[in-house]
Amino acid sequence: MGISIRAYGRHRGVSDTAVRKAIAAGRITAEADGTIDAARADADWTASTRTPDDRLSAPGRPARTRAATGTGASDVAAGAPSSAPGGGNTYAQARTANEVLKAQHHKLRIAQLKGELIDRSQVMAQVFALARAERDAWLNWPARISSMLAAELNIDPHVMHVALERGVRQHLAELGDFNARLD
């Protein structure tokens, strides 16, 4: 007594319908009670089932060539190595990659319509304008404050202005070394 057709399908990693078709085609044999001897059926299955490469070069059939199906987006997206002969994608992999890219595109489009995404060039322009306004405010600060500070400290206003301006420019030069990364 062996295992059921469904259990054998799970064992092989195929559907029970595929197992029934293999029995009907005579590729594997079932026991008298309808169960399947897994060890014998595995050997029969392997011996009688042709691989995709065998089907392409079967006698009496012209050999077919496979066209390149893309750039490997499914392999990159899924992080899986290619399983097609010659290192290319199978049609199913290429189609899956296409569907994944379409779904990602639609997801981004919806986020953009909801206002969850913003344009990178607009952000860069606004950050630049903000930084320039901040820099200009700091450059104008010594001229505004130097005479008041000089009066409080009984120092020459010009000396105070030059000292403050030198300090502010040095500080802005240090801040200018910062390089924002927007990857």
VEXFI-913790 format. One record per residue (C-alpha): residue number from 0; residue in one letter; y, z, x. Coordinates in nm, 3 decimals. Each point is the difference from the previous one (the first is absolute). Example, Ala and Ser with C-alpha at 12.3 -4.5 7.8 and 13.67 -1.06 7.14 Angstrom:
// VEXFI-913790
+-------+-------+---------+---------+---------+
! numar ! bavex !       y !       z !       x !
+-------+-------+---------+---------+---------+
!     0 !     A !  -0.450 !   0.780 !   1.230 !
!     1 !     S !   0.344 !  -0.066 !   0.137 !
+-------+-------+---------+---------+---------+
//
This chain:
// VEXFI-913790
+-------+-------+---------+---------+---------+
! numar ! bavex !       y !       z !       x !
+-------+-------+---------+---------+---------+
!     0 !     M !   0.000 !   0.000 !   0.000 !
!     1 !     G !   0.338 !  -0.106 !   0.138 !
!     2 !     I !   0.362 !   0.041 !  -0.102 !
!     3 !     S !   0.184 !  -0.144 !  -0.298 !
!     4 !     I !   0.191 !  -0.326 !   0.012 !
!     5 !     R !   0.333 !   0.183 !  -0.019 !
!     6 !     A !  -0.099 !   0.240 !   0.275 !
!     7 !     Y !  -0.107 !  -0.290 !   0.220 !
!     8 !     G !   0.332 !  -0.173 !  -0.071 !
!     9 !     R !   0.183 !   0.313 !   0.115 !
!    10 !     H !  -0.228 !   0.012 !   0.305 !
!    11 !     R !   0.085 !  -0.364 !   0.091 !
!    12 !     G !   0.365 !   0.033 !  -0.096 !
!    13 !     V !  -0.027 !  -0.264 !  -0.271 !
!    14 !     S !   0.006 !   0.002 !  -0.377 !
!    15 !     D !  -0.314 !   0.039 !  -0.206 !
!    16 !     T !   0.069 !  -0.351 !  -0.131 !
!    17 !     A !  -0.031 !  -0.137 !   0.354 !
!    18 !     V !  -0.332 !   0.181 !   0.036 !
!    19 !     R !  -0.124 !  -0.145 !  -0.333 !
!    20 !     K !   0.105 !  -0.350 !   0.113 !
!    21 !     A !  -0.186 !   0.049 !   0.331 !
!    22 !     I !  -0.313 !   0.100 !  -0.193 !
!    23 !     A !   0.037 !  -0.297 !  -0.235 !
!    24 !     A !   0.050 !  -0.238 !   0.294 !
!    25 !     G !  -0.306 !   0.142 !   0.175 !
!    26 !     R !   0.191 !   0.127 !   0.303 !
!    27 !     I !  -0.138 !   0.350 !  -0.059 !
!    28 !     T !  -0.290 !   0.124 !  -0.212 !
!    29 !     A !  -0.013 !   0.291 !  -0.239 !
!    30 !     E !  -0.299 !   0.230 !  -0.040 !
!    31 !     A !  -0.217 !  -0.026 !  -0.312 !
!    32 !     D !   0.190 !   0.287 !  -0.161 !
!    33 !     G !   0.339 !  -0.172 !   0.061 !
!    34 !     T !   0.103 !   0.219 !   0.292 !
!    35 !     I !   0.076 !  -0.125 !   0.348 !
!    36 !     D !  -0.153 !   0.100 !   0.334 !
!    37 !     A !   0.323 !   0.030 !   0.203 !
!    38 !     A !  -0.152 !  -0.063 !   0.346 !
!    39 !     R !  -0.189 !  -0.313 !  -0.106 !
!    40 !     A !   0.292 !  -0.126 !  -0.212 !
!    41 !     D !   0.243 !   0.048 !   0.293 !
!    42 !     A !  -0.222 !  -0.213 !   0.225 !
!    43 !     D !  -0.040 !  -0.266 !  -0.272 !
!    44 !     W !   0.371 !   0.002 !  -0.076 !
!    45 !     T !   0.092 !  -0.049 !   0.366 !
!    46 !     A !  -0.258 !  -0.273 !   0.053 !
!    47 !     S !   0.077 !  -0.198 !  -0.313 !
!    48 !     T !   0.375 !   0.033 !  -0.031 !
!    49 !     R !   0.215 !  -0.241 !   0.198 !
!    50 !     T !   0.322 !   0.118 !   0.163 !
!    51 !     P !   0.328 !  -0.183 !  -0.061 !
!    52 !     D !  -0.037 !  -0.171 !   0.340 !
!    53 !     D !  -0.350 !  -0.122 !  -0.095 !
!    54 !     R !   0.131 !  -0.143 !  -0.324 !
!    55 !     L !   0.275 !  -0.193 !   0.178 !
!    56 !     S !  -0.241 !  -0.166 !   0.241 !
!    57 !     A !  -0.305 !  -0.034 !  -0.226 !
!    58 !     P !  -0.208 !  -0.316 !   0.050 !
!    59 !     G !   0.095 !  -0.280 !  -0.234 !
!    60 !     R !   0.351 !   0.136 !  -0.042 !
!    61 !     P !   0.301 !  -0.118 !   0.198 !
!    62 !     A !   0.152 !   0.274 !   0.213 !
!    63 !     R !   0.325 !   0.127 !  -0.142 !
!    64 !     T !   0.285 !   0.137 !   0.205 !
!    65 !     R !   0.217 !   0.290 !  -0.096 !
!    66 !     A !   0.374 !  -0.043 !   0.000 !
!    67 !     A !   0.225 !   0.275 !   0.126 !
!    68 !     T !   0.103 !   0.209 !  -0.297 !
!    69 !     G !   0.302 !   0.184 !   0.130 !
!    70 !     T !   0.139 !   0.220 !   0.271 !
!    71 !     G !  -0.240 !   0.288 !  -0.036 !
!    72 !     A !   0.229 !   0.197 !  -0.231 !
!    73 !     S !  -0.294 !   0.165 !  -0.172 !
!    74 !     D !  -0.141 !   0.116 !   0.333 !
!    75 !     V !   0.339 !   0.138 !   0.100 !
!    76 !     A !   0.060 !   0.160 !  -0.339 !
!    77 !     A !  -0.347 !   0.149 !  -0.029 !
!    78 !     G !  -0.043 !   0.073 !   0.371 !
!    79 !     A !  -0.346 !  -0.156 !  -0.014 !
!    80 !     P !  -0.149 !  -0.248 !   0.241 !
!    81 !     S !  -0.070 !  -0.348 !  -0.124 !
!    82 !     S !  -0.354 !  -0.050 !  -0.122 !
!    83 !     A !   0.003 !  -0.378 !  -0.039 !
!    84 !     P !  -0.175 !  -0.222 !   0.252 !
!    85 !     G !   0.233 !  -0.121 !   0.272 !
!    86 !     G !   0.242 !   0.288 !  -0.049 !
!    87 !     G !   0.184 !  -0.151 !  -0.300 !
!    88 !     N !   0.048 !   0.141 !  -0.345 !
!    89 !     T !  -0.231 !  -0.070 !  -0.286 !
!    90 !     Y !   0.147 !  -0.141 !  -0.316 !
!    91 !     A !  -0.041 !   0.337 !  -0.172 !
!    92 !     Q !   0.182 !   0.179 !   0.283 !
!    93 !     A !   0.285 !  -0.250 !  -0.007 !
!    94 !     R !   0.026 !   0.027 !  -0.376 !
!    95 !     T !  -0.001 !   0.381 !   0.020 !
!    96 !     A !   0.273 !  -0.012 !   0.264 !
!    97 !     N !   0.205 !  -0.227 !  -0.223 !
!    98 !     E !  -0.036 !   0.236 !  -0.296 !
!    99 !     V !   0.094 !   0.301 !   0.216 !
!   100 !     L !   0.312 !  -0.178 !   0.125 !
!   101 !     K !   0.095 !  -0.099 !  -0.355 !
!   102 !     A !  -0.040 !   0.360 !  -0.117 !
!   103 !     Q !   0.212 !   0.128 !   0.288 !
!   104 !     H !   0.267 !  -0.260 !  -0.075 !
!   105 !     H !   0.009 !   0.099 !  -0.368 !
!   106 !     K !   0.017 !   0.369 !   0.092 !
!   107 !     L !   0.299 !  -0.065 !   0.229 !
!   108 !     R !   0.169 !  -0.216 !  -0.262 !
!   109 !     I !  -0.036 !   0.272 !  -0.263 !
!   110 !     A !   0.138 !   0.262 !   0.240 !
!   111 !     Q !   0.294 !  -0.229 !   0.072 !
!   112 !     L !   0.068 !  -0.052 !  -0.371 !
!   113 !     K !  -0.012 !   0.378 !  -0.056 !
!   114 !     G !   0.259 !   0.046 !   0.273 !
!   115 !     E !  -0.240 !   0.183 !   0.230 !
!   116 !     L !   0.047 !  -0.256 !   0.278 !
!   117 !     I !   0.326 !  -0.090 !   0.167 !
!   118 !     D !   0.104 !  -0.295 !   0.212 !
!   119 !     R !  -0.028 !   0.072 !   0.374 !
!   120 !     S !   0.307 !  -0.209 !   0.089 !
!   121 !     Q !   0.214 !   0.190 !  -0.252 !
!   122 !     V !  -0.117 !   0.333 !   0.141 !
!   123 !     M !   0.072 !  -0.114 !   0.356 !
!   124 !     A !   0.349 !  -0.113 !  -0.101 !
!   125 !     Q !   0.074 !   0.329 !  -0.176 !
!   126 !     V !  -0.127 !   0.210 !   0.291 !
!   127 !     F !   0.209 !  -0.207 !   0.240 !
!   128 !     A !   0.311 !   0.043 !  -0.218 !
!   129 !     L !  -0.060 !   0.375 !  -0.027 !
!   130 !     A !  -0.045 !   0.037 !   0.375 !
!   131 !     R !   0.313 !  -0.204 !   0.070 !
!   132 !     A !   0.206 !   0.211 !  -0.245 !
!   133 !     E !  -0.131 !   0.319 !   0.165 !
!   134 !     R !   0.084 !  -0.133 !   0.347 !
!   135 !     D !   0.354 !  -0.100 !  -0.108 !
!   136 !     A !   0.058 !   0.344 !  -0.154 !
!   137 !     W !  -0.102 !   0.168 !   0.326 !
!   138 !     L !   0.219 !  -0.233 !   0.209 !
!   139 !     N !   0.303 !   0.083 !  -0.220 !
!   140 !     W !  -0.064 !   0.375 !   0.004 !
!   141 !     P !   0.157 !   0.080 !   0.344 !
!   142 !     A !   0.329 !  -0.166 !  -0.101 !
!   143 !     R !   0.016 !   0.209 !  -0.319 !
!   144 !     I !  -0.094 !   0.338 !   0.146 !
!   145 !     S !   0.119 !  -0.007 !   0.363 !
!   146 !     S !   0.368 !   0.086 !  -0.072 !
!   147 !     M !  -0.095 !   0.296 !  -0.223 !
!   148 !     L !  -0.247 !   0.138 !   0.256 !
!   149 !     A !   0.247 !  -0.052 !   0.284 !
!   150 !     A !   0.265 !   0.199 !  -0.192 !
!   151 !     E !  -0.243 !   0.287 !  -0.062 !
!   152 !     L !  -0.113 !   0.012 !   0.362 !
!   153 !     N !   0.343 !  -0.073 !   0.158 !
!   154 !     I !  -0.137 !  -0.309 !   0.179 !
!   155 !     D !   0.156 !  -0.343 !   0.051 !
!   156 !     P !  -0.097 !  -0.207 !  -0.311 !
!   157 !     H !  -0.074 !  -0.308 !   0.212 !
!   158 !     V !  -0.243 !   0.192 !   0.224 !
!   159 !     M !  -0.172 !   0.144 !  -0.307 !
!   160 !     H !  -0.026 !  -0.345 !  -0.162 !
!   161 !     V !  -0.149 !  -0.158 !   0.314 !
!   162 !     A !  -0.254 !   0.284 !   0.039 !
!   163 !     L !  -0.110 !  -0.015 !  -0.365 !
!   164 !     E !  -0.023 !  -0.379 !   0.003 !
!   165 !     R !  -0.211 !   0.002 !   0.318 !
!   166 !     G !  -0.237 !   0.257 !  -0.154 !
!   167 !     V !  -0.030 !  -0.191 !  -0.328 !
!   168 !     R !  -0.067 !  -0.333 !   0.176 !
!   169 !     Q !  -0.266 !   0.163 !   0.219 !
!   170 !     H !  -0.166 !   0.150 !  -0.307 !
!   171 !     L !   0.010 !  -0.335 !  -0.186 !
!   172 !     A !  -0.150 !  -0.175 !   0.303 !
!   173 !     E !  -0.292 !   0.248 !  -0.009 !
!   174 !     L !  -0.046 !  -0.061 !  -0.372 !
!   175 !     G !   0.012 !  -0.377 !   0.060 !
!   176 !     D !  -0.320 !   0.023 !   0.206 !
!   177 !     F !  -0.193 !   0.080 !  -0.319 !
!   178 !     N !  -0.195 !  -0.302 !  -0.124 !
!   179 !     A !  -0.113 !   0.019 !  -0.363 !
!   180 !     R !  -0.347 !  -0.144 !  -0.063 !
!   181 !     L !  -0.057 !  -0.147 !  -0.343 !
!   182 !     D !  -0.359 !  -0.122 !   0.034 !
+-------+-------+---------+---------+---------+
//
